[in-house]
Amino acid sequence: MSAVLDLTRPKFYKGQKIEFIGGFGTIIQYCPNSGYWSYLIEREMGSEPEIARIGYETAILLFETDIILPQNDPVAA
């Protein structure tokens, strides 16, 4: 027997500007994850901290339910 995972298409796409609790960002990549879509988000950079940034500290992995479109996005209107 083979099981087929039937996922709908992702709600968001690569390069799309999004909002989540904690800030704003851009979708870098997405993939199915246990029946849901997961998204790798690059957070918007704020002003440079006193200590230099290191590596991927600006990337975060979120589920589709944790993401919304920004208020000023024409697709959200």
mmCIF file of the N, C-alpha and C atoms, coordinates in Angstrom:
data_MODEL
# 
_entry.id   MODEL 
# 
loop_
_atom_site.group_PDB 
_atom_site.id 
_atom_site.type_symbol 
_atom_site.label_atom_id 
_atom_site.label_alt_id 
_atom_site.label_comp_id 
_atom_site.label_asym_id 
_atom_site.label_entity_id 
_atom_site.label_seq_id 
_atom_site.pdbx_PDB_ins_code 
_atom_site.Cartn_x 
_atom_site.Cartn_y 
_atom_site.Cartn_z 
_atom_site.occupancy 
_atom_site.B_iso_or_equiv 
_atom_site.pdbx_formal_charge 
_atom_site.auth_seq_id 
_atom_site.auth_comp_id 
_atom_site.auth_asym_id 
_atom_site.auth_atom_id 
_atom_site.pdbx_PDB_model_num 
ATOM 1   N N  . MET A 1 1  ? 0.840  -1.186 0.000  1.00 0.00 ? 1  MET A N  1 
ATOM 2   C CA . MET A 1 1  ? 0.000  0.000  0.000  1.00 0.00 ? 1  MET A CA 1 
ATOM 3   C C  . MET A 1 1  ? 0.879  1.241  0.000  1.00 0.00 ? 1  MET A C  1 
ATOM 4   N N  . SER A 1 2  ? 0.459  2.226  -0.706 1.00 0.00 ? 2  SER A N  1 
ATOM 5   C CA . SER A 1 2  ? 1.178  3.497  -0.684 1.00 0.00 ? 2  SER A CA 1 
ATOM 6   C C  . SER A 1 2  ? 0.227  4.601  -0.256 1.00 0.00 ? 2  SER A C  1 
ATOM 7   N N  . ALA A 1 3  ? 0.704  5.434  0.607  1.00 0.00 ? 3  ALA A N  1 
ATOM 8   C CA . ALA A 1 3  ? -0.100 6.553  1.091  1.00 0.00 ? 3  ALA A CA 1 
ATOM 9   C C  . ALA A 1 3  ? 0.258  7.792  0.288  1.00 0.00 ? 3  ALA A C  1 
ATOM 10  N N  . VAL A 1 4  ? -0.752 8.544  -0.066 1.00 0.00 ? 4  VAL A N  1 
ATOM 11  C CA . VAL A 1 4  ? -0.549 9.784  -0.804 1.00 0.00 ? 4  VAL A CA 1 
ATOM 12  C C  . VAL A 1 4  ? -0.954 10.936 0.098  1.00 0.00 ? 4  VAL A C  1 
ATOM 13  N N  . LEU A 1 5  ? -0.046 11.851 0.282  1.00 0.00 ? 5  LEU A N  1 
ATOM 14  C CA . LEU A 1 5  ? -0.318 13.029 1.089  1.00 0.00 ? 5  LEU A CA 1 
ATOM 15  C C  . LEU A 1 5  ? -0.904 14.104 0.186  1.00 0.00 ? 5  LEU A C  1 
ATOM 16  N N  . ASP A 1 6  ? -2.141 14.455 0.442  1.00 0.00 ? 6  ASP A N  1 
ATOM 17  C CA . ASP A 1 6  ? -2.822 15.435 -0.398 1.00 0.00 ? 6  ASP A CA 1 
ATOM 18  C C  . ASP A 1 6  ? -2.768 16.804 0.276  1.00 0.00 ? 6  ASP A C  1 
ATOM 19  N N  . LEU A 1 7  ? -1.865 17.646 -0.176 1.00 0.00 ? 7  LEU A N  1 
ATOM 20  C CA . LEU A 1 7  ? -1.743 18.999 0.352  1.00 0.00 ? 7  LEU A CA 1 
ATOM 21  C C  . LEU A 1 7  ? -2.292 19.992 -0.653 1.00 0.00 ? 7  LEU A C  1 
ATOM 22  N N  . THR A 1 8  ? -2.960 20.986 -0.163 1.00 0.00 ? 8  THR A N  1 
ATOM 23  C CA . THR A 1 8  ? -3.350 22.070 -1.041 1.00 0.00 ? 8  THR A CA 1 
ATOM 24  C C  . THR A 1 8  ? -2.108 22.855 -1.409 1.00 0.00 ? 8  THR A C  1 
ATOM 25  N N  . ARG A 1 9  ? -2.237 23.716 -2.368 1.00 0.00 ? 9  ARG A N  1 
ATOM 26  C CA . ARG A 1 9  ? -1.088 24.547 -2.741 1.00 0.00 ? 9  ARG A CA 1 
ATOM 27  C C  . ARG A 1 9  ? -0.758 25.499 -1.598 1.00 0.00 ? 9  ARG A C  1 
ATOM 28  N N  . PRO A 1 10 ? 0.508  25.887 -1.498 1.00 0.00 ? 10 PRO A N  1 
ATOM 29  C CA . PRO A 1 10 ? 0.879  26.804 -0.408 1.00 0.00 ? 10 PRO A CA 1 
ATOM 30  C C  . PRO A 1 10 ? 0.174  28.149 -0.567 1.00 0.00 ? 10 PRO A C  1 
ATOM 31  N N  . LYS A 1 11 ? -0.129 28.762 0.555  1.00 0.00 ? 11 LYS A N  1 
ATOM 32  C CA . LYS A 1 11 ? -0.818 30.054 0.562  1.00 0.00 ? 11 LYS A CA 1 
ATOM 33  C C  . LYS A 1 11 ? 0.124  31.197 0.190  1.00 0.00 ? 11 LYS A C  1 
ATOM 34  N N  . PHE A 1 12 ? 1.413  31.047 0.499  1.00 0.00 ? 12 PHE A N  1 
ATOM 35  C CA . PHE A 1 12 ? 2.409  32.086 0.258  1.00 0.00 ? 12 PHE A CA 1 
ATOM 36  C C  . PHE A 1 12 ? 3.468  31.565 -0.706 1.00 0.00 ? 12 PHE A C  1 
ATOM 37  N N  . TYR A 1 13 ? 4.267  32.445 -1.284 1.00 0.00 ? 13 TYR A N  1 
ATOM 38  C CA . TYR A 1 13 ? 5.240  32.049 -2.303 1.00 0.00 ? 13 TYR A CA 1 
ATOM 39  C C  . TYR A 1 13 ? 6.602  32.693 -2.043 1.00 0.00 ? 13 TYR A C  1 
ATOM 40  N N  . LYS A 1 14 ? 7.634  32.144 -2.693 1.00 0.00 ? 14 LYS A N  1 
ATOM 41  C CA . LYS A 1 14 ? 8.999  32.664 -2.551 1.00 0.00 ? 14 LYS A CA 1 
ATOM 42  C C  . LYS A 1 14 ? 9.060  34.137 -2.919 1.00 0.00 ? 14 LYS A C  1 
ATOM 43  N N  . GLY A 1 15 ? 9.781  34.884 -2.121 1.00 0.00 ? 15 GLY A N  1 
ATOM 44  C CA . GLY A 1 15 ? 9.959  36.304 -2.388 1.00 0.00 ? 15 GLY A CA 1 
ATOM 45  C C  . GLY A 1 15 ? 8.844  37.189 -1.864 1.00 0.00 ? 15 GLY A C  1 
ATOM 46  N N  . GLN A 1 16 ? 7.767  36.597 -1.362 1.00 0.00 ? 16 GLN A N  1 
ATOM 47  C CA . GLN A 1 16 ? 6.638  37.379 -0.877 1.00 0.00 ? 16 GLN A CA 1 
ATOM 48  C C  . GLN A 1 16 ? 6.957  38.007 0.477  1.00 0.00 ? 16 GLN A C  1 
ATOM 49  N N  . LYS A 1 17 ? 6.589  39.275 0.636  1.00 0.00 ? 17 LYS A N  1 
ATOM 50  C CA . LYS A 1 17 ? 6.753  39.990 1.902  1.00 0.00 ? 17 LYS A CA 1 
ATOM 51  C C  . LYS A 1 17 ? 5.601  39.588 2.811  1.00 0.00 ? 17 LYS A C  1 
ATOM 52  N N  . ILE A 1 18 ? 5.924  39.211 4.045  1.00 0.00 ? 18 ILE A N  1 
ATOM 53  C CA . ILE A 1 18 ? 4.897  38.755 4.973  1.00 0.00 ? 18 ILE A CA 1 
ATOM 54  C C  . ILE A 1 18 ? 5.105  39.389 6.345  1.00 0.00 ? 18 ILE A C  1 
ATOM 55  N N  . GLU A 1 19 ? 4.121  39.139 7.221  1.00 0.00 ? 19 GLU A N  1 
ATOM 56  C CA . GLU A 1 19 ? 4.170  39.633 8.601  1.00 0.00 ? 19 GLU A CA 1 
ATOM 57  C C  . GLU A 1 19 ? 3.902  38.454 9.520  1.00 0.00 ? 19 GLU A C  1 
ATOM 58  N N  . PHE A 1 20 ? 4.493  38.472 10.694 1.00 0.00 ? 20 PHE A N  1 
ATOM 59  C CA . PHE A 1 20 ? 4.268  37.441 11.702 1.00 0.00 ? 20 PHE A CA 1 
ATOM 60  C C  . PHE A 1 20 ? 4.447  38.083 13.062 1.00 0.00 ? 20 PHE A C  1 
ATOM 61  N N  . ILE A 1 21 ? 4.028  37.386 14.107 1.00 0.00 ? 21 ILE A N  1 
ATOM 62  C CA . ILE A 1 21 ? 4.225  37.934 15.452 1.00 0.00 ? 21 ILE A CA 1 
ATOM 63  C C  . ILE A 1 21 ? 5.721  38.077 15.663 1.00 0.00 ? 21 ILE A C  1 
ATOM 64  N N  . GLY A 1 22 ? 6.169  39.271 15.861 1.00 0.00 ? 22 GLY A N  1 
ATOM 65  C CA . GLY A 1 22 ? 7.588  39.511 16.064 1.00 0.00 ? 22 GLY A CA 1 
ATOM 66  C C  . GLY A 1 22 ? 8.240  40.277 14.927 1.00 0.00 ? 22 GLY A C  1 
ATOM 67  N N  . GLY A 1 23 ? 7.511  40.500 13.821 1.00 0.00 ? 23 GLY A N  1 
ATOM 68  C CA . GLY A 1 23 ? 8.123  41.300 12.775 1.00 0.00 ? 23 GLY A CA 1 
ATOM 69  C C  . GLY A 1 23 ? 7.643  41.040 11.368 1.00 0.00 ? 23 GLY A C  1 
ATOM 70  N N  . PHE A 1 24 ? 8.473  41.445 10.438 1.00 0.00 ? 24 PHE A N  1 
ATOM 71  C CA . PHE A 1 24 ? 8.199  41.318 9.015  1.00 0.00 ? 24 PHE A CA 1 
ATOM 72  C C  . PHE A 1 24 ? 9.327  40.526 8.374  1.00 0.00 ? 24 PHE A C  1 
ATOM 73  N N  . GLY A 1 25 ? 9.074  39.984 7.192  1.00 0.00 ? 25 GLY A N  1 
ATOM 74  C CA . GLY A 1 25 ? 10.117 39.240 6.515  1.00 0.00 ? 25 GLY A CA 1 
ATOM 75  C C  . GLY A 1 25 ? 9.745  38.885 5.091  1.00 0.00 ? 25 GLY A C  1 
ATOM 76  N N  . THR A 1 26 ? 10.601 38.082 4.478  1.00 0.00 ? 26 THR A N  1 
ATOM 77  C CA . THR A 1 26 ? 10.427 37.630 3.105  1.00 0.00 ? 26 THR A CA 1 
ATOM 78  C C  . THR A 1 26 ? 10.557 36.111 3.084  1.00 0.00 ? 26 THR A C  1 
ATOM 79  N N  . ILE A 1 27 ? 9.680  35.444 2.364  1.00 0.00 ? 27 ILE A N  1 
ATOM 80  C CA . ILE A 1 27 ? 9.740  33.989 2.269  1.00 0.00 ? 27 ILE A CA 1 
ATOM 81  C C  . ILE A 1 27 ? 10.906 33.588 1.380  1.00 0.00 ? 27 ILE A C  1 
ATOM 82  N N  . ILE A 1 28 ? 11.781 32.760 1.919  1.00 0.00 ? 28 ILE A N  1 
ATOM 83  C CA . ILE A 1 28 ? 12.945 32.273 1.180  1.00 0.00 ? 28 ILE A CA 1 
ATOM 84  C C  . ILE A 1 28 ? 12.629 30.936 0.525  1.00 0.00 ? 28 ILE A C  1 
ATOM 85  N N  . GLN A 1 29 ? 11.928 30.065 1.267  1.00 0.00 ? 29 GLN A N  1 
ATOM 86  C CA . GLN A 1 29 ? 11.656 28.713 0.799  1.00 0.00 ? 29 GLN A CA 1 
ATOM 87  C C  . GLN A 1 29 ? 10.452 28.170 1.556  1.00 0.00 ? 29 GLN A C  1 
ATOM 88  N N  . TYR A 1 30 ? 9.763  27.179 0.976  1.00 0.00 ? 30 TYR A N  1 
ATOM 89  C CA . TYR A 1 30 ? 8.674  26.517 1.687  1.00 0.00 ? 30 TYR A CA 1 
ATOM 90  C C  . TYR A 1 30 ? 8.657  25.041 1.322  1.00 0.00 ? 30 TYR A C  1 
ATOM 91  N N  . CYS A 1 31 ? 8.087  24.215 2.213  1.00 0.00 ? 31 CYS A N  1 
ATOM 92  C CA . CYS A 1 31 ? 8.000  22.781 1.953  1.00 0.00 ? 31 CYS A CA 1 
ATOM 93  C C  . CYS A 1 31 ? 6.888  22.172 2.809  1.00 0.00 ? 31 CYS A C  1 
ATOM 94  N N  . PRO A 1 32 ? 6.323  21.039 2.350  1.00 0.00 ? 32 PRO A N  1 
ATOM 95  C CA . PRO A 1 32 ? 5.308  20.357 3.158  1.00 0.00 ? 32 PRO A CA 1 
ATOM 96  C C  . PRO A 1 32 ? 5.957  19.768 4.410  1.00 0.00 ? 32 PRO A C  1 
ATOM 97  N N  . ASN A 1 33 ? 5.222  19.797 5.514  1.00 0.00 ? 33 ASN A N  1 
ATOM 98  C CA . ASN A 1 33 ? 5.761  19.315 6.779  1.00 0.00 ? 33 ASN A CA 1 
ATOM 99  C C  . ASN A 1 33 ? 4.606  18.750 7.609  1.00 0.00 ? 33 ASN A C  1 
ATOM 100 N N  . SER A 1 34 ? 4.464  17.441 7.646  1.00 0.00 ? 34 SER A N  1 
ATOM 101 C CA . SER A 1 34 ? 3.424  16.759 8.442  1.00 0.00 ? 34 SER A CA 1 
ATOM 102 C C  . SER A 1 34 ? 2.023  17.275 8.136  1.00 0.00 ? 34 SER A C  1 
ATOM 103 N N  . GLY A 1 35 ? 1.702  17.415 6.870  1.00 0.00 ? 35 GLY A N  1 
ATOM 104 C CA . GLY A 1 35 ? 0.368  17.849 6.470  1.00 0.00 ? 35 GLY A CA 1 
ATOM 105 C C  . GLY A 1 35 ? 0.163  19.348 6.439  1.00 0.00 ? 35 GLY A C  1 
ATOM 106 N N  . TYR A 1 36 ? 1.184  20.103 6.746  1.00 0.00 ? 36 TYR A N  1 
ATOM 107 C CA . TYR A 1 36 ? 1.112  21.567 6.733  1.00 0.00 ? 36 TYR A CA 1 
ATOM 108 C C  . TYR A 1 36 ? 2.276  22.102 5.919  1.00 0.00 ? 36 TYR A C  1 
ATOM 109 N N  . TRP A 1 37 ? 2.205  23.372 5.556  1.00 0.00 ? 37 TRP A N  1 
ATOM 110 C CA . TRP A 1 37 ? 3.322  24.021 4.864  1.00 0.00 ? 37 TRP A CA 1 
ATOM 111 C C  . TRP A 1 37 ? 4.187  24.727 5.890  1.00 0.00 ? 37 TRP A C  1 
ATOM 112 N N  . SER A 1 38 ? 5.497  24.553 5.791  1.00 0.00 ? 38 SER A N  1 
ATOM 113 C CA . SER A 1 38 ? 6.456  25.298 6.604  1.00 0.00 ? 38 SER A CA 1 
ATOM 114 C C  . SER A 1 38 ? 7.182  26.269 5.695  1.00 0.00 ? 38 SER A C  1 
ATOM 115 N N  . TYR A 1 39 ? 7.530  27.407 6.241  1.00 0.00 ? 39 TYR A N  1 
ATOM 116 C CA . TYR A 1 39 ? 8.171  28.467 5.474  1.00 0.00 ? 39 TYR A CA 1 
ATOM 117 C C  . TYR A 1 39 ? 9.440  28.931 6.171  1.00 0.00 ? 39 TYR A C  1 
ATOM 118 N N  . LEU A 1 40 ? 10.510 29.058 5.405  1.00 0.00 ? 40 LEU A N  1 
ATOM 119 C CA . LEU A 1 40 ? 11.737 29.652 5.917  1.00 0.00 ? 40 LEU A CA 1 
ATOM 120 C C  . LEU A 1 40 ? 11.652 31.136 5.600  1.00 0.00 ? 40 LEU A C  1 
ATOM 121 N N  . ILE A 1 41 ? 11.688 31.947 6.622  1.00 0.00 ? 41 ILE A N  1 
ATOM 122 C CA . ILE A 1 41 ? 11.496 33.391 6.494  1.00 0.00 ? 41 ILE A CA 1 
ATOM 123 C C  . ILE A 1 41 ? 12.797 34.102 6.833  1.00 0.00 ? 41 ILE A C  1 
ATOM 124 N N  . GLU A 1 42 ? 13.171 35.066 5.992  1.00 0.00 ? 42 GLU A N  1 
ATOM 125 C CA . GLU A 1 42 ? 14.289 35.947 6.321  1.00 0.00 ? 42 GLU A CA 1 
ATOM 126 C C  . GLU A 1 42 ? 13.693 37.202 6.927  1.00 0.00 ? 42 GLU A C  1 
ATOM 127 N N  . ARG A 1 43 ? 13.999 37.437 8.186  1.00 0.00 ? 43 ARG A N  1 
ATOM 128 C CA . ARG A 1 43 ? 13.452 38.599 8.879  1.00 0.00 ? 43 ARG A CA 1 
ATOM 129 C C  . ARG A 1 43 ? 14.070 39.873 8.336  1.00 0.00 ? 43 ARG A C  1 
ATOM 130 N N  . GLU A 1 44 ? 13.280 40.949 8.367  1.00 0.00 ? 44 GLU A N  1 
ATOM 131 C CA . GLU A 1 44 ? 13.817 42.250 7.975  1.00 0.00 ? 44 GLU A CA 1 
ATOM 132 C C  . GLU A 1 44 ? 14.865 42.665 8.981  1.00 0.00 ? 44 GLU A C  1 
ATOM 133 N N  . MET A 1 45 ? 15.933 43.231 8.475  1.00 0.00 ? 45 MET A N  1 
ATOM 134 C CA . MET A 1 45 ? 17.020 43.679 9.342  1.00 0.00 ? 45 MET A CA 1 
ATOM 135 C C  . MET A 1 45 ? 16.669 45.047 9.909  1.00 0.00 ? 45 MET A C  1 
ATOM 136 N N  . GLY A 1 46 ? 16.823 45.178 11.203 1.00 0.00 ? 46 GLY A N  1 
ATOM 137 C CA . GLY A 1 46 ? 16.657 46.474 11.836 1.00 0.00 ? 46 GLY A CA 1 
ATOM 138 C C  . GLY A 1 46 ? 17.972 47.221 11.762 1.00 0.00 ? 46 GLY A C  1 
ATOM 139 N N  . SER A 1 47 ? 18.122 48.202 12.606 1.00 0.00 ? 47 SER A N  1 
ATOM 140 C CA . SER A 1 47 ? 19.393 48.917 12.635 1.00 0.00 ? 47 SER A CA 1 
ATOM 141 C C  . SER A 1 47 ? 20.489 47.983 13.159 1.00 0.00 ? 47 SER A C  1 
ATOM 142 N N  . GLU A 1 48 ? 21.704 48.245 12.770 1.00 0.00 ? 48 GLU A N  1 
ATOM 143 C CA . GLU A 1 48 ? 22.855 47.409 13.151 1.00 0.00 ? 48 GLU A CA 1 
ATOM 144 C C  . GLU A 1 48 ? 23.041 47.447 14.668 1.00 0.00 ? 48 GLU A C  1 
ATOM 145 N N  . PRO A 1 49 ? 23.077 46.258 15.327 1.00 0.00 ? 49 PRO A N  1 
ATOM 146 C CA . PRO A 1 49 ? 23.291 46.247 16.775 1.00 0.00 ? 49 PRO A CA 1 
ATOM 147 C C  . PRO A 1 49 ? 24.741 46.601 17.117 1.00 0.00 ? 49 PRO A C  1 
ATOM 148 N N  . GLU A 1 50 ? 24.988 46.876 18.388 1.00 0.00 ? 50 GLU A N  1 
ATOM 149 C CA . GLU A 1 50 ? 26.344 47.204 18.815 1.00 0.00 ? 50 GLU A CA 1 
ATOM 150 C C  . GLU A 1 50 ? 27.295 46.042 18.553 1.00 0.00 ? 50 GLU A C  1 
ATOM 151 N N  . ILE A 1 51 ? 26.791 44.822 18.709 1.00 0.00 ? 51 ILE A N  1 
ATOM 152 C CA . ILE A 1 51 ? 27.582 43.625 18.421 1.00 0.00 ? 51 ILE A CA 1 
ATOM 153 C C  . ILE A 1 51 ? 27.208 43.180 17.010 1.00 0.00 ? 51 ILE A C  1 
ATOM 154 N N  . ALA A 1 52 ? 28.178 42.828 16.201 1.00 0.00 ? 52 ALA A N  1 
ATOM 155 C CA . ALA A 1 52 ? 27.915 42.451 14.799 1.00 0.00 ? 52 ALA A CA 1 
ATOM 156 C C  . ALA A 1 52 ? 26.987 41.245 14.713 1.00 0.00 ? 52 ALA A C  1 
ATOM 157 N N  . ARG A 1 53 ? 26.235 41.176 13.616 1.00 0.00 ? 53 ARG A N  1 
ATOM 158 C CA . ARG A 1 53 ? 25.361 40.031 13.361 1.00 0.00 ? 53 ARG A CA 1 
ATOM 159 C C  . ARG A 1 53 ? 26.196 38.842 12.925 1.00 0.00 ? 53 ARG A C  1 
ATOM 160 N N  . ILE A 1 54 ? 25.666 37.641 13.226 1.00 0.00 ? 54 ILE A N  1 
ATOM 161 C CA . ILE A 1 54 ? 26.376 36.418 12.865 1.00 0.00 ? 54 ILE A CA 1 
ATOM 162 C C  . ILE A 1 54 ? 25.431 35.492 12.111 1.00 0.00 ? 54 ILE A C  1 
ATOM 163 N N  . GLY A 1 55 ? 25.786 35.090 10.911 1.00 0.00 ? 55 GLY A N  1 
ATOM 164 C CA . GLY A 1 55 ? 25.098 34.037 10.163 1.00 0.00 ? 55 GLY A CA 1 
ATOM 165 C C  . GLY A 1 55 ? 23.601 34.186 10.005 1.00 0.00 ? 55 GLY A C  1 
ATOM 166 N N  . TYR A 1 56 ? 22.887 33.096 10.324 1.00 0.00 ? 56 TYR A N  1 
ATOM 167 C CA . TYR A 1 56 ? 21.452 32.999 10.050 1.00 0.00 ? 56 TYR A CA 1 
ATOM 168 C C  . TYR A 1 56 ? 20.571 33.493 11.181 1.00 0.00 ? 56 TYR A C  1 
ATOM 169 N N  . GLU A 1 57 ? 21.036 34.390 11.983 1.00 0.00 ? 57 GLU A N  1 
ATOM 170 C CA . GLU A 1 57 ? 20.222 34.862 13.093 1.00 0.00 ? 57 GLU A CA 1 
ATOM 171 C C  . GLU A 1 57 ? 18.987 35.619 12.625 1.00 0.00 ? 57 GLU A C  1 
ATOM 172 N N  . THR A 1 58 ? 18.911 35.915 11.340 1.00 0.00 ? 58 THR A N  1 
ATOM 173 C CA . THR A 1 58 ? 17.753 36.637 10.825 1.00 0.00 ? 58 THR A CA 1 
ATOM 174 C C  . THR A 1 58 ? 16.779 35.713 10.106 1.00 0.00 ? 58 THR A C  1 
ATOM 175 N N  . ALA A 1 59 ? 16.976 34.399 10.167 1.00 0.00 ? 59 ALA A N  1 
ATOM 176 C CA . ALA A 1 59 ? 16.074 33.443 9.525  1.00 0.00 ? 59 ALA A CA 1 
ATOM 177 C C  . ALA A 1 59 ? 15.237 32.737 10.586 1.00 0.00 ? 59 ALA A C  1 
ATOM 178 N N  . ILE A 1 60 ? 13.985 32.428 10.229 1.00 0.00 ? 60 ILE A N  1 
ATOM 179 C CA . ILE A 1 60 ? 13.076 31.772 11.161 1.00 0.00 ? 60 ILE A CA 1 
ATOM 180 C C  . ILE A 1 60 ? 12.205 30.802 10.370 1.00 0.00 ? 60 ILE A C  1 
ATOM 181 N N  . LEU A 1 61 ? 11.835 29.682 10.964 1.00 0.00 ? 61 LEU A N  1 
ATOM 182 C CA . LEU A 1 61 ? 10.975 28.692 10.338 1.00 0.00 ? 61 LEU A CA 1 
ATOM 183 C C  . LEU A 1 61 ? 9.593  28.799 10.961 1.00 0.00 ? 61 LEU A C  1 
ATOM 184 N N  . LEU A 1 62 ? 8.580  29.021 10.125 1.00 0.00 ? 62 LEU A N  1 
ATOM 185 C CA . LEU A 1 62 ? 7.212  29.200 10.613 1.00 0.00 ? 62 LEU A CA 1 
ATOM 186 C C  . LEU A 1 62 ? 6.245  28.323 9.836  1.00 0.00 ? 62 LEU A C  1 
ATOM 187 N N  . PHE A 1 63 ? 5.114  27.984 10.467 1.00 0.00 ? 63 PHE A N  1 
ATOM 188 C CA . PHE A 1 63 ? 4.025  27.307 9.774  1.00 0.00 ? 63 PHE A CA 1 
ATOM 189 C C  . PHE A 1 63 ? 3.128  28.355 9.120  1.00 0.00 ? 63 PHE A C  1 
ATOM 190 N N  . GLU A 1 64 ? 2.357  27.930 8.132  1.00 0.00 ? 64 GLU A N  1 
ATOM 191 C CA . GLU A 1 64 ? 1.474  28.828 7.392  1.00 0.00 ? 64 GLU A CA 1 
ATOM 192 C C  . GLU A 1 64 ? 0.514  29.571 8.322  1.00 0.00 ? 64 GLU A C  1 
ATOM 193 N N  . THR A 1 65 ? 0.069  28.928 9.381  1.00 0.00 ? 65 THR A N  1 
ATOM 194 C CA . THR A 1 65 ? -0.876 29.555 10.314 1.00 0.00 ? 65 THR A CA 1 
ATOM 195 C C  . THR A 1 65 ? -0.257 30.702 11.118 1.00 0.00 ? 65 THR A C  1 
ATOM 196 N N  . ASP A 1 66 ? 1.065  30.804 11.113 1.00 0.00 ? 66 ASP A N  1 
ATOM 197 C CA . ASP A 1 66 ? 1.756  31.860 11.859 1.00 0.00 ? 66 ASP A CA 1 
ATOM 198 C C  . ASP A 1 66 ? 2.039  33.095 11.013 1.00 0.00 ? 66 ASP A C  1 
ATOM 199 N N  . ILE A 1 67 ? 1.630  33.068 9.738  1.00 0.00 ? 67 ILE A N  1 
ATOM 200 C CA . ILE A 1 67 ? 1.990  34.121 8.792  1.00 0.00 ? 67 ILE A CA 1 
ATOM 201 C C  . ILE A 1 67 ? 0.743  34.850 8.304  1.00 0.00 ? 67 ILE A C  1 
ATOM 202 N N  . ILE A 1 68 ? 0.858  36.166 8.156  1.00 0.00 ? 68 ILE A N  1 
ATOM 203 C CA . ILE A 1 68 ? -0.212 36.964 7.542  1.00 0.00 ? 68 ILE A CA 1 
ATOM 204 C C  . ILE A 1 68 ? 0.404  37.898 6.509  1.00 0.00 ? 68 ILE A C  1 
ATOM 205 N N  . LEU A 1 69 ? -0.436 38.432 5.645  1.00 0.00 ? 69 LEU A N  1 
ATOM 206 C CA . LEU A 1 69 ? 0.028  39.427 4.686  1.00 0.00 ? 69 LEU A CA 1 
ATOM 207 C C  . LEU A 1 69 ? 0.029  40.788 5.355  1.00 0.00 ? 69 LEU A C  1 
ATOM 208 N N  . PRO A 1 70 ? 1.025  41.624 5.099  1.00 0.00 ? 70 PRO A N  1 
ATOM 209 C CA . PRO A 1 70 ? 1.037  42.972 5.674  1.00 0.00 ? 70 PRO A CA 1 
ATOM 210 C C  . PRO A 1 70 ? -0.186 43.758 5.253  1.00 0.00 ? 70 PRO A C  1 
ATOM 211 N N  . GLN A 1 71 ? -0.615 44.689 6.086  1.00 0.00 ? 71 GLN A N  1 
ATOM 212 C CA . GLN A 1 71 ? -1.804 45.510 5.821  1.00 0.00 ? 71 GLN A CA 1 
ATOM 213 C C  . GLN A 1 71 ? -1.729 46.263 4.503  1.00 0.00 ? 71 GLN A C  1 
ATOM 214 N N  . ASN A 1 72 ? -0.517 46.695 4.105  1.00 0.00 ? 72 ASN A N  1 
ATOM 215 C CA . ASN A 1 72 ? -0.380 47.504 2.894  1.00 0.00 ? 72 ASN A CA 1 
ATOM 216 C C  . ASN A 1 72 ? -0.150 46.655 1.638  1.00 0.00 ? 72 ASN A C  1 
ATOM 217 N N  . ASP A 1 73 ? -0.267 45.325 1.741  1.00 0.00 ? 73 ASP A N  1 
ATOM 218 C CA . ASP A 1 73 ? -0.066 44.441 0.591  1.00 0.00 ? 73 ASP A CA 1 
ATOM 219 C C  . ASP A 1 73 ? -1.324 44.471 -0.278 1.00 0.00 ? 73 ASP A C  1 
ATOM 220 N N  . PRO A 1 74 ? -1.196 44.786 -1.588 1.00 0.00 ? 74 PRO A N  1 
ATOM 221 C CA . PRO A 1 74 ? -2.373 44.863 -2.455 1.00 0.00 ? 74 PRO A CA 1 
ATOM 222 C C  . PRO A 1 74 ? -3.078 43.515 -2.611 1.00 0.00 ? 74 PRO A C  1 
ATOM 223 N N  . VAL A 1 75 ? -2.371 42.388 -2.428 1.00 0.00 ? 75 VAL A N  1 
ATOM 224 C CA . VAL A 1 75 ? -3.005 41.079 -2.526 1.00 0.00 ? 75 VAL A CA 1 
ATOM 225 C C  . VAL A 1 75 ? -3.926 40.848 -1.342 1.00 0.00 ? 75 VAL A C  1 
ATOM 226 N N  . ALA A 1 76 ? -3.606 41.438 -0.178 1.00 0.00 ? 76 ALA A N  1 
ATOM 227 C CA . ALA A 1 76 ? -4.411 41.251 1.019  1.00 0.00 ? 76 ALA A CA 1 
ATOM 228 C C  . ALA A 1 76 ? -5.706 42.044 0.958  1.00 0.00 ? 76 ALA A C  1 
ATOM 229 N N  . ALA A 1 77 ? -5.756 43.064 0.128  1.00 0.00 ? 77 ALA A N  1 
ATOM 230 C CA . ALA A 1 77 ? -6.936 43.927 0.076  1.00 0.00 ? 77 ALA A CA 1 
ATOM 231 C C  . ALA A 1 77 ? -8.090 43.274 -0.656 1.00 0.00 ? 77 ALA A C  1 
# 
